[in-house]
Amino acid sequence: MNIVKNMEAVVIAAVALTFVTAMASAEAPRARSAAQTVPAAAIKADSEMTTIVVTGKRLTAAQKADLAA
């Protein structure tokens, strides 16, 4: 068996074996209990979105030309 001729099959088999091993050893996600839920006050506090306003003067054509050079 010439390994160079079958390199694509070897790589695909290695990827498939890695995928199957990862899926077999993965832990199922656990359900959240009532004690782990987020309090309503925290949800309400996070619902307000922060707004950031950036102000500044626009560059003139001469200033843009100086920056480009």
Phi, psi and omega in degrees: 000122180272114185293330181291321180292332184251024183296322180298317179294323179294317180294316180296320178294322179293319178294317179297318179295320177296317180297313181296319179295319179295318179291325181289330183263000181287145179267138179289143179295142181269146178285146179282137174273171181296331181287340183265359182286156182279134179296151182297329180295323179291323179292319181293320180293325181279349184284342178278122183275134178282134179248129179247127181249125179249124180242150179182165180271146176284149178283146174280170180298323179293320180293320177298318180295321179294322179289326181287334183281000000 
